[in-house]
Amino acid sequence: MNKRKMYSATALTAVTAVMVGVTGVAAEETIFTDVPASHPHVEGISALTAAGILNGFGDGTFKPDASVTREQAAKMIAGAFQLKPSETVQPNFTDITVENHYYAAIAALYATGVEKGYEDNTFRPKANLTHGEVKQVVEKISVLYPIDADALFAAANVTFDQSKSVTRGELASILVTALNLIEEEQNKYYNLSVMHVNDTHAQVEKLPKLMTAVKEQREKTPDALLLHAGDVFSGTLYFNEFVGQADVPFLNAMKFDAMVFGNHEFDLGSSPEGHKALADFVKAAHFPLISANVDFSKDSLFTGLFTDLISSEPENGKIYAGMIKEVNGEKVGIFGLTTEETKGIASPGSIVFENYIEEAKKAVKAFEDKGVNKIIALTHLGYDDSAEFDNDQILAKSVPGIDIIVGGHSHTQLDVPTVVDTNTVGEKKDATLIVQAFQYADFLGTLDVAFDENGVVVKHKGQLIKVGDLVEDPEGVKLLAPFKTKVEELGNAKIGVTLTQKLDNPRDHESTGATSVRNSETALGNIITDGMLAKAQKSTAKKVVMAFQNGGGIREAIPAGEVTTGHVITVLPFGNTLALVDITGAELKETFEFSVKDAPKESGGFLHIAGAKLEYDSSKEVGSRIVSLKYYDEATKEYVDIKDGETYTIATNAFTAKGGDNYEMLKKIYAAGKVTDLGLSDWENLKEQLLSLKEISYEPQGRIVDVAVKPEATEETKETTEETKEATK
């Protein structure tokens, strides 16, 4: 057989950094009596034995031609590729227990996704492993460098037969050959791994689990970068009380490499203290903050913290346009971009936001002038956000030289990276990868990329790891404790409003047509939408004519008595933000047709409204139910008809604006870039609205009327009829 170099260096795979030290052993050095130098698999057996991965039998034999059971193979595979079991992801096979000698190896394969067993939840440990199964295992392990099965088996001196059982000697040769092929392929390229999160929005209680996810990934890829794509600020009581100082200890403990500023980092600019909380956050960070298109020079709070330069030696707790970091012997350029929308949806004060395309081109040139050809844009622009301002897809098409965009702002769940390989006019370009990891620390994004000698992306693999499935890191639990105690006290704090009666959240779980938050106007729905409309009108120069809230998002009532912050959060617990939608009258009517399609039965998508009145007829055919839709014209002080051909700006929560509850029309509008997320917390808007009211109405006001409901209605709907009559007097 042809001699091959035995595996002798670490090879990057999408699962783990594989074994170091499987070195070749001369054929005559084999220690097994039944593995002579002439045996076709002597090299593989010798290499894995010398590395301590294989053992023979007590009689000095190896039995190289015996079939390998699945449990025996698990030990060989886990050992060869150094796969480790996880404390948090354990197999639940019905036919194997922790007492099994091979359990740790099987658990390692399960934890890394290499082996998930059979559909009947069995592992079948005593069954023989086939050639086809070996091929699947190697493909999963070497996903960044896919190995051709024919080449693998031929190089291992094994004739591939899909259903044939693999022998002990064959498996040894296949594993060592696979490692060699991976190493040879890997050596052609430079490999970079990135972990990323975005829009964590003060979800501090989730950070101990995020710490676990980061630690587990670092065990596999110790040199992986860890990046935050902005919006640490705003969203929970942790921010209200600690203004970022509850988050930063966790970010420091996880050893983030860099963070870009999100728009919410500038929420406090209009406060008497200005951006002091942001400056304090920067100073406390054990990592640099970056943004190439944000100029802090006119705000004295950032004097000494900010420089509009690319730094090769960035300091922790300082602000740069970008930075150069050496990773695995190569220089990687990272620069930041923050949405220009910030000046209209936050309170930046004297801080200036510059054009993202122009500043990106400057940053790329600065890196290239320094000989850096692997470039990451860490952005808070939005994956598919309003094209009027900025988004990642336009950036990828417009600026050559960017290899990876780690994004945020649009809270997009990209389960796999988006590849942009054409420019703005459709011409082919080098690939740019876009990744984003949804929101609220729900996922840790991972990305493995291979670059050629010119810094061009040639291979990649990315995925999102669900953080909620993991256990909390013990160190994180200790960090959280003092903050959590204080926040629990705040949740019980009274907001300064007393209700003389309950603000109900009625539900008709039998869907009979009785009054429900999911089929009828309610007082609580009115107060919520009034607060949304008032906040939207204060937050933009646009004429916002209407607000609506999906009934399914209103989760609880507020009891009579003194209202606490906890009560308010329980009503709107999902952490939704306020968004503006530019929509035509025809599209708006289509939206409300969808809202009432199930009436009088319940629907989570039933819309409560402010600034408008809706009449519909539930006896009519679905899609033809709207009788009248009007908005309140501040100029004329009258309700006027919505006109099909006119465009209106309305406010709703970001979930609905993006097409939640299957609002396909809104989904299309969002995809067309006609939605602006103001990023304002829904429960905080409700709290402000309650505090602003001199008198609270506990009854509906006739904003939404089903004209099919008559006094002579069935017994089933009489109660709803009487309530509607009273509300419209």
N, C-alpha and C positions, 0 to 999 in steps of 0.2 A: 504494500500500500504506500501511497505518497505520504511522506512525513509532513506534519503541519506543526507550526509553532504553537505551543501550549499557551493558554490564557494566562496573562501575568499582570494585568492592570485593571483598574476600576472602569467599568463600562456603565454609562448612563442609560437607564431604561425609564419608561414611563411609570413603572411600578416602584423601582428602588435603585439605588446605586448598588451594583452587584458585587460579588465576592472579589476580594483582593487576595492574590497569592496562590491561585491554582497553577502550579508550575509543572512543567514537563519533567518526567522521570524517565531515565533511559530504560529501554525495554527489558534489559537483563536485570534491572533492579526490582522487577515485579516480585511481590512477596507471596503470591498465591500459587499453590502447587498445580492448579488447573488453569493457570493463565500464562502460558509460555510466551516467549518473545515473539513467536510467530502468530499469536492470536490476533485476529483483525481488530480487536478493540482494546489491545493492551495499553495504548497510550491514554485513552480516556479513563480506563480503570485505574491506572497508575497515578494519573494526575489527581483524581478525586480522592483516592486513598491517601496520597501524600498530604492532601489538604485537610485530612481528618473528616471528610464527608462520607466516605464509604468504609464499611467494615466487612470482613469476610466471616466465615463460619469457624466454629471451634476446632474443626479438623484441618484448618489451614487452607481451605478451599474458598473460592468466590462464587462458583456456580454461574459463570458468565452467560450460559445459554439457557438458564431457567427463566421462565416468564416472571415479570415484575407485577406484583399486586398494586392496586391503587394506593394503599397506605404506605407500602415500601417506596413507591415512586414519589409520594408526597415528601418523604424525608430526603430523598436524593435531590429533588427539585428545590425545595426550600433551602437546603444546605448550599447547593451550587450557586443560587442567586441571592443568598443571604436574606431571604424573606423572613420577617419576624411576625409573631402573633400580636394582636392588639388587645389591650385591656377592655376596649369599648366595643369592638366588633367581634362577636364570638359566633361560631357556627352553631346551628341548632339541629343538626342531623339526628334523625331518630335512631340510627344504627351505629352510633359511635359516641363514647363518653370520654370525660376527661381522664379516666383511668387508662384508656388505651395508650399503649406505648408510643403511638405515632400522632397522638392528639395535637401536640404543639405544632408539628409540621403541617397537619391538615388545617389547623386554625390559622396558620400563617398564610397558606394559599387562599383561604376563604377571606381573610381580612384585606388582602391585596387584590381581590377580585379575580384571581387566577383560576379558582375552582369554586363553583357555587353548588355543585352536586346535581341531583336529578330533580325532576318536577315533583316527585313524591316525597321530597325532603329527605332523601337518603344520600349517603356518600358511597355505599357499596365498597367498603374497604378491602374485602377479600377478592373482588373481581380483578381480572387482569387488565392492565392498561394497554390500549391499542396505539398503533402508529398514528392514527388520526387524532387521538386525544393528545398525544405528545405534541403534534403539530399545533393544535389549538393553544396549548399551554405556552409554548415558545412564542407564538404570535401575540398573545396577551402580554407577556412579559416584555417583549421587545417591540412594543407598539410604535415607539418613535423611530425605530429602524426595522421595519418589517423584513422578515427573513423568508426568502423563497424556499418552500418546502423541498422542492426537487434538489436545489443547491445544497440545502442543509443535510439532507439524508445522504446524498451522493458524497459529500465531503466527509461525512461520518462513516462512510463505507457500509451504509445500510440501504437495502432496497425497500423503498416505501411501499407499504400495502395498507390501505386505509383501515381495514378491520383486523389486521393481524396483531397478535399480542407482541409487545416489545419485550426483548430479553434484558437481563441485568447489564450485560456487556454493551448492547446496543444503546440503552438509555445513557450509560456513562459516556459513550462516544458522542451521542447526540448533544448532551448537555455541554460538554467541553467544546465541541465544534460550534454550538450556538454562541457560547461566550466569545470564542475567537472571532466569529463573523460579526458579532455586535461590536467588539473592540475595533476590528478593522474598519467597519463602517463609521463608527464614532470618530475615529482618528482623522477622518476626512473633514470633519466639521468642528466648529466651536459650539458648545452646548450651554444654554442659559435656561435657568428655571426661575419663574416668577410666581409669588403668591400675592393675592390682591383682595381688597375689600373696598367698599364705597358706601356712602350714605348710611353710616351707622347710626347717626341721629340720636346720640346719647342713650342708646339701648345698653346701658352699662351692665345690666343683669345678665346679658347674653355673652359678655366678654370672657368670663371664665371658661366657657365652652369653646370660644374662638381660640383661646390660649392653648387648649388641648389640641385643636386641629392644627395649629401652627407648629406645635412641638412634634406632633406625629409626622408632619411633612418634612420638618428639618432633620428628623432621623433618617429620612430617605434621601433628601437632597440638602445637605448641610449648607451649601453656598447659595441657596435660593434667595433672591431678593424678596422683600416684603414691602408692599406699597399700598398707600391709602389714597383713594381718588376723591377725597373731600366730603364735606358735610358731616363732621363730627358733632357740630353744634346743633342745638334745638331739637325738640320733639318729646322730651319726657321731663318728669320732675327732677331727674338727676341734673339736667341742664339748668332748669329754673333755679335750682339751689346752688349748684357748684360751678356753673358757667364754664364747663370744659375741664375743670380740675379733678372731676371724678373719672374722666376718660383717660387723661394723659398718663396716669400711672400704669394702666393696662397697656397702652401703646408702647410705653418705654419697656415694660417687662417683656413684651413680645419682640422687641428689638426691630421696630420698623426702620426701614432704610430711608424712606422719604414720604412726604404727604403733600398733596396739592390743596390749595384753598378752595373750598366750595362756596357757593353763594351764601349759605347759612352762617358761615364764619363771620359774615359782616352784618348780622342781624342787629347787633347792639350799638351800631354807630350813632344812632339818634338819641341814645341814653345820655344822661348827664356825664357819665364816665367815658363816653365814647367807646373806642375799641380797646379799652384797658384789659378786658377779659381776654381778648384775642392776643394782645401783646404778652400777657402773662402766660397764656397757653404756649406761645412760641418759645418763650424763655424756659418753660418747664420741659419742653420736648427734648428727648435724647436722640434727636434726628433732625435733619434739615427740613424746612418747608420750602416749596418751590412754586413759582408761577411766573412765566416769562412775560405775560401780558398784564400784570398788576403792578402799579407803581405806588409804593407806600411813602415816597419821599416827602409828600406834603403833610403827613401826619406825624407830629413830633413824638408820639408814643412809640414809633418804630425806629427812631433815630438810633443808629448803632446796631440795629437788628437786620436792616435791609440793604442789599446791594443788587443792582440790576445786572449781574454778571453770571457767567457760567464758571463754576468753581471746580478745580481739580482736587481741592482739599477742603470740602465743605465742613463747617463746624456745626455741631448740634445746637439747636436753639437759635438758628439764624435763618434768614430768608434769602433765597437766590432765584435767579431766572432758571437755572438748571445746575446740574452737577455731573461730574465724571466719577465713576466708581469702578475700581478694578475688581473683576470677578473671574476667578479661575484663570488668572494670568492675562486677561484681556480687558481693555477699557470699554465700559458701557456708558453711553450718554443718556441722562434722564432730564427732561425739562417739563415744566408744568404749564397748564393753560386753564384759566377760569372763565366761565361764561360771562360775556358782556351784558347779559340780561341782569346781572347782579345789581347794576346801578338802578334798575327799575323795580326789582323785586326784593331788595334788601335795603340796608341803610349804610352805604359805604362812606358817606361823608366826603372827605377830601381825597380819598383813595381813588385812583384813576384806572380804568380798564381800557386796554388798547386792543386793536384788531388782532384776532387770534391767528389768522392766516399769515399776516405780515410778521408777527412775532415768532411764529413757528418756523418760518423760512429763515429768519435771522438765527434762531437757535440751532437749526440743523447745519447751517453754514459754519457757525462757530465750532460745533463738534467736528465737522469734516476738516476744518482748518487745523484742528489739533490731532488729526489722524484717527478720529473715532468714527467707525462705520457701523456700529450697532447702537441704534437710537430708540429710546422709549419716550413716548409722549404720555405723561401722567395728567389726565384731563378731567375737568368737571364741566363738560360742555353738553353732555347728553348724547346717547347713541343715535336717536332719531328725533331729537328735539327740534324746536322751531328753526327752520332754515333761514328765517329772517335774521337770526342772531348767529348761531353757530351749532354745529354738531360734529360728532366723530367721523361720520361717513364722508361728509364734505371735506373735513380735514385730511382724511386718508387719501382722497382723490386729488386734493389740491396741492399737497406739499410732498414732493419727492424726498426720499431718504428716511422717512419714519418707518421703522420696522414693526413696532408694537405700539398700540394705543390701549392703555389701561384706563378705562373710563368710569364716569359716574354721572350723577345729576338726574338722569331719566329713570333711574331705578329699574334698569332693564336686566332681565334674567337671560344671559347668553350661556346656554348650557354647553355650547361648543363655540370656539372663536369664529368670528366672521372674517373672511378673507377678502380684502379689496385689492384687486390686481389690474384695475383699469383707472385711468385718470378721468378728469371732468369731461373729456370729449370722447371717451370710450377707447382710448389707445391703451395697449398693454403696458403695464409697469411692474416693477418688483413688488412682491406681495407685502401688504401691511395687514397685520393681525389686530382685530379689535376684540377686547374682552371686557366684560362687566359682570358683577356678582350680585345683582338684585339690590337688596337693601337690609338695613337693621341687623347686620352681622348674622343673617340667616345662612349665608354660605361663605366659605373661603374658596376663592378662585385659585386654580393652579394652572400654570402654562409651562410647557417644556418646548424649547425652540432650538433647532439646529441651524447654524449659519455657515455658509461657505466662506472661502478665504477673502471674498470681497464684501462680506457683511450682508449677504443676501439671504433671506429666510428660505430654506430648502425643505425643511420638515418641521412639523409642530404637532403637539397634542395638548388639549386643554379640557378641563372639566371643573365642575362646581362640587365642592364637598359640603354636604348638609350638616351644619354645625349642631342643630338641635338633636341629632342622633347621638351625640358624644356626651361623655361625662364631664363635669366641671373640673378644671384644673385646681388642685388643692391650694396652690399659691394664689390663684385668682379668687378663690372663695375668701381667703383671708383679706385680700385687697378690697373686696367688695363690702365686707361686713360693716365698717363704720358708715359708709355712704348709704347702704341699704337701710340701716337703722333710722337714719335721719329722714330718708325719703318716705319710709312707712309712717313716720310722724306727720310729715307734710300731707300725705294722702288723707289723713284724718283731720287735717286743718280745715276750718270753716272758711268759706270764700267771702262771707259777708252778705249772703242772701238767705232769706227765710221764706219758705213756701207755706202758704196756709192750707194747701191741699196738694195731693200727689200730682206730679206731671207724668201722666200715664204713658205707657208704651204698649198699647193693647195688641194682643195677638189672637187671631182666630185660627187655632191649630187644626180645626176640622175643615177649614176652607169653605164655610157655608155662605160667606158673604157678609157676616157680621163685621162690625168695625175692627179694623186691624191697621197697624202701622204699615202693613204691606198691601193695603187696598183702599185706604181712605186717608183723607187729611186728618192730622192730629195736632194738638196744641204744641206738643214737644217738637214735632217736625217743623212747625212754623217758626218756633224760636230758633231752632238750629239754622234753618235757611235764612232767616232774617239776619242772623249773625254773619253768615257767609257773604250775603249780599253787601252788608255794611262794610265788612272788612275788605272785600274786593274793590268796592267803590273808593275806599280810602287809599288803596295800595296801587292804583294805576290811573293814568290819565285817560284811559279808554272809558267810553260810556258803557257801563255794565248794567244791563236792563233786567236781569233775572238771575236767580240762583236756584239750584235744585239739589236734593240729597236723596240717595236711594234708601228706601225703607229698610232694606236688609242690613244696612250699616248702622241702624239705630237699635242698640242691643238691650237697653234696660230703661226702666222708669227712674225718675228722681223722687224719692219719698217726701212726704210733707215734713216740714221742720227745717232746721238749719242745713244748708247744702255744703258738702265738703268737696274738696278737689277730687277725692276718690270717687264720689258720686258722678262727677262730670266725666271723668275718664272712663268709667264703666259704661256710660251711655255711648260714647264713641271710642272704643278701645283699640282700633286698628292703626292708630298713628297716621291717618290719612292727612294729606296736605291739600291746600286750596289751589285750584287751577282755573285759568281762564280759557274759554273755548270760543273761537270765531266760527259762527255757524249761520247758514242761511235760514230764512223763515221756513222754506220747504223742508230742510233738514231737521229743523227744530220740531216741526209738526210730525215728521216721521219718528223722531225720538219719543215724542209723547204718545204716538200711536202704539209704540212698543211698550211704553210704561203701563198703559191700561189694557193691554191685550188679554190679560187673564182675569180682569175684573168681572164680577165682584170677588172672584177667588184671589188668594194671596199670590204675590210675586215679590221676591227680594228686590227686583228692579223697579218697583213702583216708586215714582218720583214725587217727593214733597217740594213745594215751590214757594219762593218769595219774590215779590215785585211783579207778580203776574196772576192771572186767573185762567182756569181751565174748565171748560164744560165738555163732557163726553157722554156717549150713549152706549152703555155696556150691552144693550140688546142688539146693537148693529154688528155687522160682520167685522172680524178682526182686520185692522188696516184701514177701516173707514169709520172709526168711532169718534174722532175729534169733531165736536160741534163748533167750538170757539176757543181760541187761544189769544189772549191779550196781555200786554205788558203796561205797567204804569208809567206814563210819560210825565217826567218831572216838570217839563216846560208847560204843558197844558193842564196838568193836575187831573188827567183823565186816563182811563184805560183805553188803549188803542190796539187795533188788530195787528197781529204779526203778519207781515207780508212775505209771500213766498220768495220774491226776488231780492229782498234786502238782506244784508249781513248784519248780525247782531253779536255782541259779546256777552256771554253768560258765564256764571261762576258755578263750579261744582267741585266735588272732591276728585283727586287725581285718579282714584280707582275707576270712577264712572267715566271720567274724561278719556281714559285710555280704552274704553270699551268693555269695562267690567259688567257683569250680569248679562253678557252677550249682546251688548249694544253695538251691533255691527256698524251702524252709521257713525257713531262716535269713534269707533276704532279706525274707520277710514279717515275721519277728520284729523285724528291724532297722527296717523301715518303720513298725512299730507303736511304736517308741521304747523298746524293751526291751533296748537294747545301750548299755553305757557303755565308752567307750574310755579306758583308764587311761593310754595314751600312753607306756608303758614299752617300751623297745627290746628286740626279741626276741633279738638277738645278745648284748646286755648281760645279759639274763636267763640265757642259756646259759653265758656266761662265769662269772657268779656261781655257777651250779649246779655247774659243774666244780670251781670253787675250794672249794665247800662239801663235796665228797665226800671221805670218808676212804678209800673204796675204790670203784673204778670197775668196774661190771659190764659185761662185753663180750658177754654173751649175752642173748637175750630172756628174759622172765620169765613167760610164759604169760598176758599181759594180753589178748591177742587170739587166739582159737583158732577155727579152721575145723574143725568136728566132722566134716565130710565127708572130711577127710584121714585115711585109714586106713593101717595098715602094708601092706595088700595093694594099695595104690594103684598106679597105672601108673608105669612107669619115669620118666616125665616129672616126677612129683611126689614120688618117693621121698625125694629129698634134703630137700625141705621137711618131709616127714613125720618124718624122723629128727630134724631140728632141733627140731620142735615137741615131740616126745617128750622130748628132752633138757631142753628149756626148762621142761616142766611136771612134771618129777620132783620 
